[in-house]
Amino acid sequence: KLEVTAQGFTPNTFTVKAGDKVVVAAKSADQWVHTFVFDDPKLADVSLGLASQETRGITFFAPKEKGEYKFFCNVPGHRERGEEGVMQVK
């Protein structure tokens, strides 16, 4: 479960096992529109758009390659103010 506000994602990191099914529930916990997307092209299909106070979920498989995968809000200006985090694949 993730919440996103103008102050960022809470929590801003989470850990999954390589290749496992991942279920993310994300909530816009303020009055703004937000998104949840990844930097890595392997996760390009994983994205959510969130209206103010909306909660949505998405299910996907973690990459088989271990490492850190950055996620962020791609609304203009939001990443720059700290709306980003890391999914650690172990």
MOZIWO-V335116 format. One record per pair of residues at least 6 apart in sequence whose ideal C-beta (glycine too) atoms are under 6 Angstrom apart, sorted by the first residue. I is the first residue (numbers start at 1). GAP is how many residues later the second one is. If there is no record, write none. Layout:
i: <I	I>
gap: <GAP	GAP>
//
This chain:
i: <1	2	2	3	3	3	4	4	5	5	6	8	8	9	12	13	13	14	15	15	16	16	16	18	18	18	18	19	20	21	22	22	23	24	25	26	26	27	28	28	28	28	31	33	34	34	35	35	35	35	36	37	37	38	38	38	39	40	42	46	48	48	50	62	63	66	66	67	68	68	69	70	71	72	72	73>
gap: <24	7	24	7	24	26	24	30	24	25	24	74	75	76	73	72	73	73	73	75	6	46	73	44	46	48	71	45	42	40	38	40	36	34	32	10	22	28	6	22	24	26	21	18	16	39	14	38	39	40	12	10	37	8	31	33	31	29	21	14	8	10	6	27	26	23	24	22	18	20	18	16	14	7	12	10>
//
